[in-house]
């Protein structure tokens, strides 16, 4: 999709058991082609809004910071710490709008739908409902000292993908909730030897690799089932009316394309 922020990643129209949904792979079509700092989050969220998307389930694979989580767990986080630095974070650069509340960070309706879908799929036992996700800049992994700092700040998980994606969705009044599968222990959480050439260089114990794969493979069915369960229902959540204050004042109208700061015009290039 062409957007004011450049091209989005490809968007696929899919169908499963009569249910139609859109799928976008933020990191690439043939593998992990683009690391998190270089994803065009604004183009992707703008494209979703342009296509009429009202709800997004996001897929993410963080590391475990807290001892309450371990590789192979499925998690429905409920809060965010944003430690990214170089990413464009808003559609409203240079404009006097976008000062909006960020609680709850993720749509509670979508989280409850995902929890119910996971239970029906038999994944409830390994599902963790809640947790704070710290988002770092990347693409490098964090140092042990940084993980200690994140833990002291209240982080349970650490990853690189949910910011500013979640905040951009809120700016365009799209419901958003992540489904996370824990991929490894964060640095220093466990004493693990360096393993040359392995994924995360040893931060995932080999005995846990199969549990991680099973959790990853479970996410699509859970997300699709949850999306189908809420499809067509009226949205009665803060996400759907996050810009209502500006609408009441006449600052924004019904066309979201008129809300944004276009690069090179109202906002910076």
C-alpha positions as CSV (number, residue, x, y, z in Angstrom):
1,X,0.0,0.0,0.0
2,X,1.2,3.5,-0.9
3,X,1.0,5.8,2.1
4,X,2.3,9.3,3.0
5,X,5.1,7.5,4.9
6,X,6.2,5.3,2.0
7,X,5.2,1.7,1.1
8,X,3.8,-0.6,3.7
9,X,4.7,-4.2,3.9
10,X,2.5,-6.4,1.7
11,X,-1.0,-7.0,3.0
12,X,-2.6,-10.3,2.3
13,X,-6.3,-11.0,2.2
14,X,-6.9,-14.4,3.7
15,X,-9.8,-16.7,4.4
16,X,-10.3,-19.5,6.9
17,X,-13.6,-21.4,7.4
18,X,-15.4,-18.5,5.7
19,X,-13.8,-15.8,7.9
20,X,-11.9,-13.1,6.0
21,X,-9.0,-11.3,7.6
22,X,-5.9,-9.4,6.5
23,X,-2.3,-10.5,7.3
24,X,0.9,-8.4,7.3
25,X,4.3,-9.6,8.2
26,X,6.2,-6.7,9.6
27,X,9.7,-8.3,9.3
28,X,9.4,-9.5,5.7
29,X,7.9,-12.0,3.3
30,X,10.6,-14.7,3.1
31,X,12.0,-14.6,6.6
32,X,13.4,-12.1,9.0
33,X,14.5,-9.6,6.3
34,X,14.0,-6.4,8.3
35,X,14.9,-5.9,12.0
36,X,12.6,-4.1,14.3
37,X,14.2,-0.6,14.2
38,X,13.8,-0.4,10.5
39,X,10.1,-1.5,10.2
40,X,8.0,1.3,8.7
41,X,5.4,1.2,11.5
42,X,3.6,4.3,10.3
43,X,3.1,3.0,6.8
44,X,1.9,-0.3,8.1
45,X,-0.7,1.1,10.5
46,X,-1.8,3.8,8.0
47,X,-2.4,1.1,5.4
48,X,-4.4,-1.0,7.9
49,X,-6.6,2.0,8.6
50,X,-7.0,2.8,4.9
51,X,-8.2,-0.8,4.3
52,X,-10.9,-0.4,7.0
53,X,-9.1,-2.4,9.8
54,X,-10.6,-1.8,13.2
55,X,-8.8,-4.5,15.2
56,X,-5.2,-5.7,15.2
57,X,-3.7,-8.8,16.8
58,X,0.1,-8.4,16.8
59,X,2.5,-11.3,17.0
60,X,5.7,-10.9,19.0
61,X,8.5,-13.1,20.4
62,X,10.0,-11.4,23.5
63,X,12.6,-12.7,26.0
64,X,11.8,-13.5,29.7
65,X,13.0,-10.9,32.2
66,X,10.9,-12.0,35.2
67,X,11.2,-15.4,36.7
68,X,7.5,-15.8,36.3
69,X,7.9,-16.5,32.6
70,X,9.9,-19.1,30.7
71,X,10.5,-19.9,27.0
72,X,7.5,-21.6,25.5
73,X,5.0,-19.6,27.5
74,X,2.2,-17.7,25.7
75,X,1.6,-14.3,27.1
76,X,-1.1,-11.6,26.7
77,X,0.8,-8.5,28.0
78,X,-1.1,-5.7,29.6
79,X,1.4,-2.9,29.8
80,X,4.4,-1.3,27.9
81,X,7.7,0.3,28.7
82,X,9.1,2.2,25.7
83,X,12.9,2.4,25.5
84,X,13.1,2.9,21.8
85,X,14.9,6.0,20.6
86,X,15.2,6.5,16.8
87,X,11.7,5.6,15.5
88,X,9.1,8.0,14.3
89,X,6.5,7.7,17.1
90,X,3.4,9.6,16.0
91,X,1.3,10.6,13.0
92,X,0.9,14.1,14.5
93,X,4.4,15.6,14.3
94,X,4.2,19.4,14.4
95,X,0.5,19.4,15.2
96,X,-1.4,20.2,18.4
97,X,-3.1,16.8,18.6
98,X,-2.3,13.3,19.8
99,X,-2.1,14.0,23.5
100,X,-4.2,11.0,24.4
101,X,-4.4,8.6,27.4
102,X,-2.5,5.3,27.1
103,X,-4.4,3.2,29.6
104,X,-5.3,0.5,29.0
105,X,-2.4,0.2,26.6
106,X,-3.9,-2.8,24.8
107,X,-7.6,-3.4,24.0
108,X,-9.2,-5.4,26.8
109,X,-11.9,-6.7,24.5
110,X,-9.2,-8.3,22.3
111,X,-7.2,-9.6,25.2
112,X,-10.2,-11.3,26.6
113,X,-11.1,-12.8,23.2
114,X,-7.6,-14.1,22.9
115,X,-7.6,-15.6,26.3
116,X,-10.9,-17.4,25.6
117,X,-9.6,-18.6,22.2
118,X,-6.4,-20.0,23.9
119,X,-8.5,-21.8,26.4
120,X,-10.6,-23.4,23.7
121,X,-7.5,-24.5,21.9
122,X,-6.1,-26.2,25.0
123,X,-3.4,-23.6,25.5
124,X,-4.8,-22.1,28.7
125,X,-2.4,-23.9,31.0
126,X,0.7,-22.2,29.5
127,X,-1.0,-18.9,29.0
128,X,0.1,-15.9,31.1
129,X,-2.6,-13.2,31.2
130,X,-0.8,-10.0,31.9
131,X,2.8,-8.7,32.1
132,X,4.8,-5.6,31.2
133,X,6.7,-5.7,27.9
134,X,9.7,-3.5,27.7
135,X,10.5,-2.4,24.1
136,X,14.1,-1.7,23.3
137,X,15.6,-0.2,20.1
138,X,17.7,-3.1,18.8
139,X,18.7,-4.7,16.6
140,X,21.3,-5.8,19.1
141,X,20.2,-7.7,22.2
142,X,20.4,-6.1,25.6
143,X,23.3,-6.3,28.1
144,X,22.9,-8.0,31.4
145,X,23.1,-4.6,33.1
146,X,20.3,-3.3,30.9
147,X,18.1,-6.3,31.8
148,X,18.7,-5.6,35.5
149,X,17.6,-2.1,34.9
150,X,14.5,-3.2,33.0
151,X,13.6,-5.6,35.7
152,X,13.9,-2.9,38.3
153,X,11.6,-0.8,36.2
154,X,8.9,-3.5,36.3
155,X,9.5,-5.3,33.0
156,X,8.5,-8.9,32.7
157,X,9.4,-9.3,29.0
158,X,11.7,-7.6,26.6
159,X,11.4,-7.3,22.9
160,X,11.7,-4.8,20.0
161,X,8.5,-4.7,18.1
162,X,5.5,-3.3,20.0
163,X,6.6,0.4,20.1
164,X,5.5,2.6,18.4
165,X,3.2,0.2,16.7
166,X,0.7,0.0,19.6
167,X,0.7,3.8,20.1
168,X,0.2,4.5,16.4
169,X,-2.8,2.2,16.3
170,X,-4.3,4.1,19.2
171,X,-3.8,7.4,17.4
172,X,-5.9,6.1,14.5
173,X,-8.5,4.5,16.8
174,X,-7.6,0.9,16.0
175,X,-8.0,-1.7,18.7
176,X,-4.6,-3.5,19.3
177,X,-3.5,-6.4,21.4
178,X,-0.3,-8.5,21.2
179,X,0.0,-12.3,21.5
180,X,3.5,-13.1,22.7
181,X,5.4,-16.3,22.8
182,X,8.5,-16.3,25.0
183,X,11.5,-17.2,22.9
184,X,14.4,-17.1,25.3
185,X,15.7,-15.9,28.7
186,X,16.9,-12.3,28.6
187,X,20.6,-11.8,29.3
188,X,21.7,-12.6,32.8
189,X,18.3,-14.0,33.9
190,X,19.9,-17.5,33.8
191,X,23.6,-18.5,33.7
192,X,23.8,-19.9,30.2
193,X,26.9,-20.6,28.2
194,X,27.6,-18.9,24.9
195,X,26.8,-21.3,22.0
196,X,28.4,-20.3,18.7
197,X,26.1,-20.0,15.8
198,X,22.9,-20.9,17.6
199,X,19.8,-18.7,17.8
200,X,20.4,-16.0,20.5
201,X,23.9,-17.6,21.0
202,X,22.7,-19.8,23.8
203,X,20.0,-17.8,25.5
204,X,17.4,-20.5,24.7
205,X,18.3,-23.8,26.4
206,X,18.0,-26.6,23.8
207,X,15.6,-28.5,26.0
208,X,13.1,-25.7,25.7
209,X,13.3,-25.2,21.9
210,X,10.4,-27.5,21.1
211,X,8.1,-25.7,23.6
212,X,9.0,-22.4,21.9
213,X,8.1,-23.8,18.5
214,X,4.8,-25.2,19.8
215,X,3.9,-21.8,21.3
216,X,4.8,-20.0,18.1
217,X,2.7,-22.4,16.0
218,X,-0.3,-22.0,18.3
219,X,-0.5,-18.2,17.8
220,X,-2.1,-18.0,14.3
221,X,-5.1,-20.2,15.2
222,X,-5.6,-18.4,18.5
223,X,-5.5,-15.0,16.8
224,X,-7.8,-16.0,14.0
225,X,-10.3,-17.5,16.4
226,X,-10.3,-14.5,18.6
227,X,-10.7,-12.1,15.6
228,X,-13.6,-14.2,14.3
229,X,-15.2,-14.1,17.8
230,X,-15.3,-10.3,17.9
231,X,-15.9,-9.6,14.2
232,X,-18.9,-7.5,13.5
233,X,-19.4,-6.6,17.2
234,X,-19.8,-3.0,18.1
235,X,-16.6,-1.6,19.6
236,X,-17.2,-0.2,23.1
237,X,-13.7,0.5,24.3
238,X,-11.4,3.5,24.7
239,X,-9.4,2.5,21.6
240,X,-12.4,3.2,19.4
241,X,-12.8,6.8,20.6
242,X,-9.3,7.9,21.5
243,X,-9.5,11.0,19.4
244,X,-13.0,11.9,20.6
245,X,-11.9,15.0,22.5
246,X,-10.5,16.5,19.3
247,X,-13.5,15.5,17.4
248,X,-15.8,17.3,19.8
249,X,-13.7,20.4,19.4
250,X,-13.9,20.2,15.6
251,X,-10.1,19.8,15.3
252,X,-10.5,16.5,13.5
253,X,-13.3,15.3,11.2
254,X,-14.5,11.9,9.9
255,X,-11.6,11.4,7.5
256,X,-8.5,10.2,9.3
257,X,-6.4,11.2,6.3
258,X,-6.9,14.8,7.2
259,X,-5.7,14.2,10.8
260,X,-2.1,13.3,10.1
261,X,1.0,15.4,9.6
262,X,2.4,14.6,6.1
263,X,6.1,14.3,5.9
264,X,7.6,17.4,4.3
265,X,4.5,19.5,5.1
266,X,3.3,19.7,8.7
267,X,5.8,17.2,10.1
268,X,9.5,16.6,9.5
269,X,10.7,14.6,6.5
